[in-house]
Amino acid sequence: MSDLEKAPDIQINSNCVNNGSIEVEDEELDHARDTTLQEREDRNCNGSDGEHELMIVGRPEQDTPLSPSSSPSSRGYRDPDWEEEYRHYHKIAATFKKYKRFSYAKVDKTLGFIRSMPKRHQILLRDYRKHIEEIRRCIDVNHNLFQLMILDASSMFENHDEVYPKKLKTAPAAEPTAFDYDKLQAVLKHIVRDWTAEGKKERDSCYKPLIDEVEEIFGNTRVDGYSDIKILIPGAGMGRLSHELVRRGYIVQGNEFSLFMLFASNFILNKCSGKAVYKCHPWIHQNTNVLNHQDQTREISFPDIDPCDLPANSGCRFSMTAGDFLEAYATPTQESAWDCVVTCFFIDCANNIITYLERIFSCLKDGGMWLNLGPLLYHYSDLADEDSIEPSFDFLADIIQKIGFVIEKQDTTVPTMYAENERSLLSYSYRSIFLVCRKPHKEQPSAVA
């Protein structure tokens, strides 16, 4: 038998992100369900050798199991935190559901503007108007894909029945904002980055140095293709880096906070079987710096590999946690639990980067390794209502060592890109920081005579 076989599904457990059920009222969503059920059966990942799923877990291995009495429906009062999570979940689900309505409105606004122009301008823009109508067709394709992503989203968390009731009386979720739709549109770009042939160049620049370093450090730990090395990947996004390390025989757990990413990665990792089975138009919302109109509407197929081609027992070796990294890995069971932590474009997502560094240090076993690649963009730096620190790398390197790490490798000139459109007239390139750091062994106390 081949060392790779069809690996059954992966499932997600969360007590950090609410998973209330999604009510389906849309005829289009019903149609998406009807027309794809047989398609899924034909491409089902579940093999006959036994079923298991990629688990998406919340605070992993909690010290005290959640009792039924701690759920919001049994407390006898409304817990604001639970209600906030519940509303947030439904707001993100509504963003997926209402994508077409929002996108159509922008197209209609452009067409309305054209109709308001002088007749001679309208004549000159005749071909451009046909292009705008083509964008509308592409929106339909993306919309159908987004509906598939939320089709089973309410059951993607492993502990959903225990932690969150399916029906919770609470205030309705807020309407999605333009910012929410921007995040949803970014999901398409991340699919390109992680799961298409077009994204290979980016993956080679960002993921390959990390994978190669893991192999150099831990490659000799494999026995019959499997290693007992446990690798944690905070900010796992669409899951490709985690997937690649599982394919190489390691035990891997990704962590992701964004429900946008979790819905999409769950769909790809659990619902896609085979190569190039789905299509999307990721660049239709990028209206500037377009060289050729066909570049904007071009179709992308994904995934470029079969996500189900994993080692035979990968269900117990591949998991995802949903929630904030600092909270999800704050439990005593996570202390000194991991052989390796791999971060890619992640550490600058904190408003206080020291908290991330300390948590990574805490999670590692003595002698464990932290591998990092990414810039110092500092996502909170320009937000007026948020506190933030933005230490330059010279300060950061000093902080890393004072926390206790030993920096074994350092390169501050690694050229990388992030979710770039390769045909755009504009591109951004980072000189990313590549670090290999070790958590030293504690000194053993000397024996007392």
matplotlib code that plots the C-alpha trace (Angstrom):
import matplotlib.pyplot as plt

x = [0.0, 1.2, 2.4, -0.3, -4.0, -7.2, -7.4, -10.9, -12.2, -10.7, -13.0, -12.8, -13.5, -13.9, -14.9, -13.4, -15.5, -19.2, -20.7, -24.4, -26.3, -26.8, -30.4, -30.8, -33.6, -32.0, -33.2, -29.7, -28.2, -30.8, -29.8, -26.2, -26.9, -29.0, -26.6, -23.5, -24.5, -24.0, -20.8, -19.5, -20.4, -18.5, -15.4, -15.8, -12.6, -13.8, -12.0, -13.2, -10.1, -11.7, -13.1, -11.5, -11.7, -9.3, -10.4, -10.7, -10.4, -10.8, -8.7, -7.0, -6.9, -8.6, -7.9, -11.5, -14.0, -16.9, -20.0, -23.5, -24.5, -22.0, -23.6, -25.5, -28.8, -28.7, -27.3, -30.6, -29.2, -27.7, -23.9, -22.7, -19.6, -21.5, -24.0, -21.2, -19.5, -22.9, -23.6, -20.1, -20.4, -23.7, -22.3, -19.5, -21.8, -24.1, -21.1, -20.7, -24.4, -24.8, -21.7, -23.6, -26.0, -23.1, -21.0, -24.0, -24.6, -21.1, -21.5, -24.9, -23.4, -20.8, -23.3, -25.6, -22.7, -22.0, -25.7, -25.5, -22.7, -23.1, -24.1, -20.6, -19.0, -21.4, -20.5, -16.8, -17.4, -19.5, -16.8, -16.0, -19.7, -19.6, -16.6, -18.6, -21.4, -18.8, -17.7, -21.3, -21.2, -17.9, -19.6, -22.2, -19.4, -17.7, -21.1, -21.9, -18.5, -19.0, -22.4, -20.7, -18.2, -21.0, -23.2, -21.9, -20.1, -22.4, -21.1, -17.4, -16.5, -15.9, -17.5, -20.3, -23.1, -21.5, -20.3, -22.9, -26.6, -28.0, -30.7, -29.8, -32.2, -30.1, -30.1, -29.8, -26.3, -25.2, -25.2, -21.9, -19.8, -17.7, -14.7, -16.2, -16.7, -13.1, -12.0, -14.2, -12.8, -9.3, -10.3, -10.2, -6.6, -5.5, -7.0, -4.7, -1.7, -2.2, -4.0, -3.3, -0.5, -0.4, 0.5, 3.5, 6.0, 4.7, 4.7, 8.2, 9.4, 7.4, 6.8, 9.7, 12.4, 10.4, 9.7, 13.3, 14.5, 12.0, 13.3, 16.9, 16.3, 13.8, 14.0, 15.9, 13.2, 10.9, 10.4, 8.5, 7.5, 6.2, 7.6, 6.5, 7.6, 4.7, 4.6, 2.3, 1.5, -0.2, -1.9, -2.4, -4.7, -5.8, -3.8, -1.4, 1.8, 0.2, -0.8, 2.7, 4.2, 1.6, 2.4, 6.0, 4.9, 4.8, 2.1, 0.8, -1.8, -2.7, -4.3, -6.5, -8.6, -10.4, -13.7, -13.3, -10.2, -11.7, -14.8, -12.7, -9.9, -12.5, -14.1, -10.8, -9.3, -12.6, -14.8, -12.4, -11.2, -9.1, -7.3, -8.8, -12.4, -13.5, -13.1, -13.3, -12.5, -10.2, -9.2, -12.6, -12.6, -9.2, -10.2, -6.9, -3.5, -5.1, -3.2, -5.7, -9.4, -9.1, -6.6, -9.2, -11.8, -9.5, -10.6, -8.5, -8.9, -8.2, -6.8, -3.6, -3.1, -5.6, -6.0, -7.0, -3.7, -2.2, -0.5, -3.0, -3.5, -3.4, -6.7, -5.1, -2.0, -3.6, -5.8, -6.8, -7.7, -10.2, -9.5, -7.0, -3.5, -2.8, -6.0, -6.1, -2.6, -2.7, -3.6, -1.0, -1.4, 0.0, 3.1, 6.2, 4.0, 5.5, 8.7, 8.5, 6.5, 6.4, 5.2, 4.8, 3.6, 2.2, 4.1, 3.5, -0.3, -0.1, -0.5, 2.1, 4.5, 6.1, 3.0, 3.3, 7.0, 6.4, 3.6, 5.7, 8.5, 6.0, 4.6, 8.0, 9.6, 13.1, 15.3, 12.3, 12.7, 10.9, 11.1, 9.8, 9.5, 7.8, 8.0, 7.3, 4.1, 2.6, -1.1, -2.3, 0.2, -2.1, -5.3, -6.2, -8.3, -5.8, -2.7, 0.3, 4.1, 6.3, 9.9, 12.4, 14.2, 17.3, 15.2, 13.1, 16.2, 17.4, 13.9, 13.8, 17.1, 16.1, 13.0, 15.3, 15.7, 19.0, 19.0, 20.7, 20.0, 19.1, 18.5, 16.8, 16.8, 14.5, 12.4, 8.7, 5.3, 1.8, -1.4, -0.2, -1.8, 1.0, -0.5, -1.1, 0.8, 1.5, 3.2, 4.6, 7.6, 9.0, 12.5, 11.3, 13.1, 13.9, 14.8, 15.7, 15.5, 16.0, 14.6, 17.6, 17.4, 17.0, 20.2, 19.9, 20.5, 23.7, 23.4, 23.6, 26.1]
y = [0.0, 3.5, 5.6, 8.1, 7.3, 9.2, 10.7, 11.2, 14.5, 17.0, 18.7, 21.9, 22.3, 25.7, 27.4, 30.6, 31.2, 30.8, 28.3, 29.1, 27.4, 29.3, 29.6, 29.0, 31.1, 31.9, 29.9, 30.2, 28.6, 25.8, 25.4, 25.3, 22.5, 20.5, 20.7, 19.9, 17.0, 14.5, 16.2, 15.9, 12.2, 11.7, 13.4, 12.4, 12.3, 9.6, 6.4, 2.9, 2.3, 4.2, 7.7, 10.6, 14.3, 17.2, 18.7, 22.4, 22.8, 25.8, 25.9, 22.6, 20.0, 22.1, 21.3, 21.4, 19.9, 22.2, 21.0, 21.2, 23.7, 26.2, 26.7, 30.0, 28.3, 26.7, 29.5, 31.3, 34.6, 36.3, 36.2, 39.2, 37.4, 34.5, 36.8, 38.8, 35.7, 34.4, 37.7, 37.8, 34.3, 35.2, 38.5, 36.7, 34.1, 36.8, 38.4, 35.2, 34.9, 38.5, 38.8, 39.0, 41.7, 43.9, 43.2, 43.8, 47.1, 48.3, 47.1, 48.8, 52.0, 52.0, 51.2, 54.0, 56.4, 55.4, 55.9, 59.5, 60.4, 62.2, 59.9, 60.2, 59.0, 56.1, 55.1, 55.2, 53.0, 50.4, 47.7, 48.7, 48.3, 44.8, 44.1, 45.3, 42.9, 40.1, 41.1, 40.5, 36.9, 36.4, 37.6, 34.8, 32.2, 33.6, 33.8, 30.2, 29.2, 31.2, 29.6, 26.2, 27.3, 28.1, 25.2, 23.0, 25.7, 25.3, 21.8, 22.4, 22.8, 19.5, 20.6, 22.7, 20.7, 21.0, 24.6, 26.5, 25.8, 25.6, 28.1, 31.0, 33.9, 37.0, 40.3, 40.0, 40.2, 43.5, 44.0, 43.3, 46.3, 47.3, 46.2, 42.7, 42.4, 43.5, 40.6, 38.2, 39.4, 38.8, 35.1, 34.7, 36.1, 33.7, 30.8, 31.8, 32.1, 28.7, 26.4, 27.3, 26.8, 30.6, 30.9, 28.5, 31.4, 33.0, 29.7, 28.9, 32.3, 32.1, 28.5, 26.6, 28.2, 27.2, 23.7, 23.2, 24.3, 21.9, 19.1, 20.0, 20.0, 17.2, 15.1, 12.3, 11.8, 10.0, 6.2, 4.6, 8.0, 9.3, 11.6, 12.2, 15.8, 18.2, 21.4, 24.4, 27.0, 30.1, 32.2, 29.1, 30.9, 28.6, 25.7, 25.0, 25.3, 23.0, 20.6, 20.4, 19.5, 16.8, 15.4, 15.1, 13.0, 15.5, 16.0, 19.5, 21.8, 25.1, 28.0, 30.6, 33.5, 34.7, 33.0, 34.1, 31.9, 29.1, 28.8, 28.7, 26.4, 24.0, 23.8, 23.2, 20.7, 18.8, 19.2, 19.3, 16.0, 16.0, 18.7, 21.8, 20.9, 24.4, 27.8, 31.4, 34.9, 36.4, 39.7, 41.1, 43.5, 44.9, 47.8, 49.7, 49.0, 46.5, 46.0, 44.0, 43.6, 39.8, 39.8, 41.1, 38.5, 35.5, 32.2, 30.4, 26.7, 25.2, 23.2, 22.5, 19.3, 16.9, 18.0, 14.5, 13.0, 12.7, 9.9, 7.2, 8.1, 11.9, 12.5, 12.1, 14.0, 17.2, 19.6, 23.2, 25.5, 28.3, 31.3, 33.9, 32.5, 34.1, 32.7, 29.3, 28.4, 29.9, 26.7, 24.7, 21.8, 23.9, 24.9, 23.1, 21.0, 21.6, 20.6, 23.4, 26.6, 27.9, 31.5, 33.0, 36.6, 36.4, 38.0, 41.5, 41.0, 41.7, 45.1, 44.0, 41.7, 40.7, 38.8, 36.6, 36.0, 35.0, 32.7, 31.0, 30.6, 29.1, 26.6, 25.2, 22.3, 22.8, 22.5, 23.3, 25.5, 28.6, 29.3, 32.7, 34.4, 37.7, 41.4, 43.9, 45.5, 46.0, 45.8, 48.0, 50.8, 53.1, 52.4, 55.6, 53.8, 51.0, 50.9, 49.5, 49.2, 48.9, 48.0, 47.9, 44.6, 45.6, 46.2, 43.1, 40.8, 42.1, 41.4, 37.8, 37.0, 38.5, 36.4, 33.4, 32.4, 31.7, 33.0, 30.4, 31.8, 35.2, 36.7, 40.0, 40.1, 37.3, 38.6, 37.8, 38.8, 38.4, 37.5, 39.5, 39.6, 38.6, 40.4, 43.7, 46.9, 47.3, 44.9, 45.0, 43.1, 42.7, 42.0, 39.5, 38.4, 34.7, 33.5, 30.2, 30.4, 27.7, 27.5, 26.3, 23.4, 24.4, 24.0, 20.9, 21.7, 20.2, 17.1, 17.7, 15.5]
z = [0.0, -0.7, 2.2, 1.3, 1.2, 1.2, 4.6, 6.1, 7.3, 9.8, 12.4, 14.5, 18.2, 19.8, 23.0, 21.8, 18.7, 18.6, 16.2, 16.3, 13.5, 10.2, 9.2, 5.5, 3.9, 0.6, -2.4, -3.9, -0.8, -1.0, -4.6, -3.8, -1.3, -3.7, -6.7, -4.7, -2.4, -5.2, -6.2, -2.7, -2.5, -5.7, -4.3, -0.7, 1.3, 3.6, 2.9, 3.7, 5.9, 8.8, 9.3, 11.3, 10.9, 11.2, 14.5, 15.0, 18.8, 21.1, 24.2, 23.6, 26.4, 28.9, 32.5, 33.6, 31.2, 30.3, 32.2, 30.6, 33.3, 32.1, 28.7, 28.2, 27.8, 31.2, 33.3, 33.8, 32.7, 29.7, 29.6, 27.6, 26.4, 25.0, 23.3, 21.8, 20.4, 19.1, 17.3, 15.9, 14.4, 12.7, 11.5, 9.7, 8.4, 7.1, 5.3, 3.3, 2.7, 1.5, -0.6, -3.9, -2.7, -1.5, -4.7, -7.0, -5.4, -6.3, -9.9, -10.1, -8.8, -11.5, -14.3, -12.9, -13.1, -16.7, -17.6, -16.1, -18.5, -21.8, -24.7, -26.3, -23.2, -22.9, -26.5, -25.7, -22.6, -24.4, -24.1, -20.5, -19.7, -21.1, -18.8, -15.8, -16.7, -16.9, -13.4, -12.3, -13.7, -11.8, -8.6, -9.1, -9.2, -6.1, -4.3, -5.0, -3.6, -0.4, 0.1, 0.0, 2.6, 5.1, 4.2, 7.1, 9.1, 12.1, 12.7, 11.9, 15.6, 17.4, 20.7, 19.3, 21.0, 24.4, 24.3, 22.3, 22.1, 18.6, 19.6, 21.8, 22.3, 21.9, 20.1, 16.3, 14.8, 13.3, 9.6, 7.9, 7.2, 4.2, 6.3, 6.7, 3.0, 2.4, 4.7, 2.7, -0.6, 0.9, 1.5, -2.3, -2.4, 0.4, -1.5, -4.4, -2.0, -0.3, -2.7, -6.3, -8.8, -9.2, -5.5, -5.6, -6.0, -2.8, -0.9, -2.0, -0.6, 2.6, 3.5, 2.0, 4.2, 7.3, 6.0, 5.0, 8.4, 10.2, 8.0, 8.8, 12.5, 12.9, 9.7, 11.3, 13.9, 11.4, 11.7, 8.9, 7.6, 10.9, 13.6, 17.2, 16.9, 17.8, 15.8, 16.6, 13.9, 15.3, 12.6, 10.4, 7.9, 5.1, 6.5, 3.7, 5.8, 8.4, 5.7, 4.2, 7.6, 8.2, 4.8, 6.0, 9.0, 11.8, 14.4, 13.6, 15.2, 13.5, 15.4, 13.8, 15.2, 12.0, 11.3, 7.7, 7.5, 9.5, 7.3, 4.2, 5.5, 6.9, 3.4, 1.6, 4.1, 4.8, 1.7, -1.2, -2.7, -5.8, -7.7, -9.3, -8.3, -7.5, -9.3, -8.3, -9.6, -6.9, -8.6, -9.7, -6.7, -7.6, -9.9, -10.0, -11.6, -14.1, -17.3, -19.2, -18.4, -18.7, -15.9, -13.6, -14.4, -14.9, -13.4, -10.8, -10.1, -6.7, -4.9, -6.7, -4.7, -3.2, 0.4, 1.3, 0.3, 3.8, 5.7, 6.6, 10.3, 9.8, 11.6, 14.9, 13.8, 12.3, 14.2, 14.2, 17.2, 16.8, 19.0, 20.2, 20.4, 23.8, 25.3, 23.6, 24.8, 28.3, 30.1, 32.1, 29.7, 26.9, 28.9, 27.6, 25.3, 21.9, 20.2, 17.6, 17.0, 13.5, 12.8, 9.3, 8.9, 12.5, 15.3, 14.1, 14.4, 18.2, 19.7, 22.2, 20.4, 23.7, 24.8, 21.7, 22.3, 25.9, 25.0, 22.3, 24.8, 27.4, 24.9, 23.9, 25.6, 26.9, 23.8, 21.6, 18.5, 17.3, 13.6, 12.3, 8.9, 8.2, 8.3, 11.1, 9.7, 13.2, 12.3, 15.2, 14.5, 12.5, 14.4, 16.3, 19.0, 19.7, 21.8, 20.1, 20.4, 17.3, 18.3, 15.4, 14.9, 16.8, 19.9, 19.1, 18.9, 22.3, 23.7, 22.2, 23.9, 27.3, 27.3, 27.2, 23.5, 21.9, 18.3, 16.2, 12.7, 11.6, 8.1, 7.6, 3.8, 2.8, -0.2, 0.3, -1.0, 0.6, -1.3, -4.4, -7.8, -10.1, -13.0, -11.3, -12.2, -8.4, -6.1, -2.6, -1.5, 2.0, 3.2, 5.8, 8.9, 9.2, 12.7, 14.2, 18.0, 20.6, 24.1, 26.2, 28.6, 32.2, 34.2, 36.4, 40.1, 41.4, 43.5, 47.3, 49.0]

ax = plt.figure().add_subplot(projection="3d")
ax.plot(x, y, z, "-o")
ax.set_aspect("equal")
plt.show()
